[in-house]
Amino acid sequence: MTKTYEALTHIKDVLCAARIAKSVAIGLEPEITGKDYPLIRIVPRRSTPRKGGGKIVEVLIYFGDKLSDYKGLELIYQKMAEVEDAVTSTIKAGHGWKAEHLDTVYDGDTLKAYKIAVARFKVVIG
């Protein structure tokens, strides 16, 4: 197992253990349905070598929920803020890597049935 995949599986394991989503997976599969929500998806985006060894991997953590489970946008934004805090406080470091939360972008109310956000992390490996 590569160090990058090891870091991704550790991130998945700690997010699963935190019990902040119904489904947690590596990758953003096309067949996501309403029964998968609330969800978290871990997606590596960019890998950059570091001088002196190791690498920096940009990792996107998608999280979201169904709007139909909430009475109004304010309640789902409250829940999304709680999930963002839980995700960013959970993902810190593992054996041979450490993570830094860079930013989070919300969907801007463009989706009719779901509320989605993506938190971007810099994961330094090695």
Summary of the structure (lengths in Angstrom):
residues: 126
radius of gyration: 14.9
end to end distance: 14.3
largest distance: 52.1
contacts: 367
relative contact order: 0.23
helix: 32%
strand: 40%
